[in-house]
């Protein structure tokens, strides 16, 4: 058999590398697709659109937001794993990215098939109770649960969600009784929480604030790095002594692994510019999100790996199952 000419092989490899470099330098020169793993109107969709608009203006090409809900967030994620590694297809990854693989079979490697681009937001949640529950602090909730087995039920908007994980981590760490009552999202469970058929709800900031200020719910602690200006007397989980039971609900723009670093850098820079704009910050704040300190792609990947291990352990210890 005739052996390939070594010079020809090296020349072909150099041509491919040059083509990739030239393509990266010209990026972007066509529309980009930004996939959302959840339905239109939800917080992930809101965060995605808050970033897409200013990034489109900065990049000079259309950024098409495309909701692709389904498969417990895996449908949109799988499409990115199958897309070319050229930076034209993005997904808004959430904590489900590293949790769902522990709950069900997925057609991709959550850590190996994706390149994180930018950490753009973290969601703020508030631990609340129906006022009929005789507790005013997180510590008292734990003590009440220990002393009254079967008396506490909490709103679970979906297995593997940050709210579900937060409740189960709190239970797992502090060994008290609180039963998950599953719903398809938060809205279907709110009447039961407000009317006292559920006792506990870890709710997104804006929703919690609305009902706490009206007196329909009592706030115990905030899942955030700092207190909320609208609930200044409510401590954070860390201030209440429960920092080790806090789940960080993050939002990360991600692309296919192998995307050229100049392209990743261009997208990261564009996202940081978007986050510096007052309108973007206002839209995220209204959605109950905070803007975290900037992190490099390597730092975000390290966060993914740590969360993958942490929540995999929790899923196993708490016996959390995927959606039926």
Secondary structure as GFF3:
##gff-version 3
##sequence-region A 1 324
A	DSSP	alpha_helix	6	26	.	.	.	ID=ss1
A	DSSP	beta_strand	32	36	.	.	.	ID=ss2
A	DSSP	alpha_helix	43	59	.	.	.	ID=ss3
A	DSSP	beta_strand	63	67	.	.	.	ID=ss4
A	DSSP	alpha_helix	74	82	.	.	.	ID=ss5
A	DSSP	beta_strand	89	93	.	.	.	ID=ss6
A	DSSP	alpha_helix	96	99	.	.	.	ID=ss7
A	DSSP	three_ten_helix	100	102	.	.	.	ID=ss8
A	DSSP	beta_strand	114	123	.	.	.	ID=ss9
A	DSSP	beta_strand	125	130	.	.	.	ID=ss10
A	DSSP	alpha_helix	138	147	.	.	.	ID=ss11
A	DSSP	beta_strand	153	156	.	.	.	ID=ss12
A	DSSP	alpha_helix	162	174	.	.	.	ID=ss13
A	DSSP	beta_strand	179	182	.	.	.	ID=ss14
A	DSSP	alpha_helix	187	194	.	.	.	ID=ss15
A	DSSP	beta_strand	200	204	.	.	.	ID=ss16
A	DSSP	alpha_helix	205	213	.	.	.	ID=ss17
A	DSSP	beta_strand	217	223	.	.	.	ID=ss18
A	DSSP	three_ten_helix	229	231	.	.	.	ID=ss19
A	DSSP	three_ten_helix	243	245	.	.	.	ID=ss20
A	DSSP	beta_strand	249	256	.	.	.	ID=ss21
A	DSSP	alpha_helix	261	276	.	.	.	ID=ss22
A	DSSP	alpha_helix	278	286	.	.	.	ID=ss23
A	DSSP	beta_strand	289	290	.	.	.	ID=ss24
A	DSSP	alpha_helix	297	318	.	.	.	ID=ss25
###
